[in-house]
Amino acid sequence: MIEKVRDAFRALPDGRKQSNARLYEMEDAALSAFAVFFSQSPSFLDSQVRMQKQLGRNNASSLFGVHEIPCDNQIRNLLDPVPPETVYPVMAEIGDALYQQGYLAGFRSLNDTLLIALDGTDFFSSEKISCAGCSETRLKNDRVLYRHLAVTPVLVAPG
């Protein structure tokens, strides 16, 4: 599964100009963002750096094959321009495989259904800065709030 994700991330479009000063590959940025979901730390980079110092290795490298872990801001800079539909095929393929191989059976609940909890988050908002991908909210004072929002579905089950 991780190899499928790595292959998809390796093919992500990179909008940066060619330069010898590139420290991070798109693949490493995307894998680092993906790996956050497997961490119990509020700061992925910090937890991996501490793990590297204490154990001589870190999960980002050993589990996901990340060569250089970018900071949160660098991950955003690299991945924000990538259209979400770019990664949909690999996520759908993984979801289908989990379903077909029975890994989701333990999540079945009422009437043999899968329960999904939805949560929304605002991860950027500004009245001055915007881009073509921003949502716009008209405020009571007639000003516009530009926002980036995310809805995060999570499969849940009792127990």
Buried (B, 14 or more C-beta within 10 A) or exposed (E): EEEBBBEBBEEBEBEEEEEEEEEBBBBBBBBBBBBBEEBEEEEBBEBBBEBBEEEEEBBBBEEBBBEEBBBEEBBBBBBEBBEEEBBEEBEEBBEEEBEEEEEBEEBEEEEEEBEEEEEEEEEBBEEEEBEEEBEEBEEEEEEBBBBBEEEEEEEEEEE
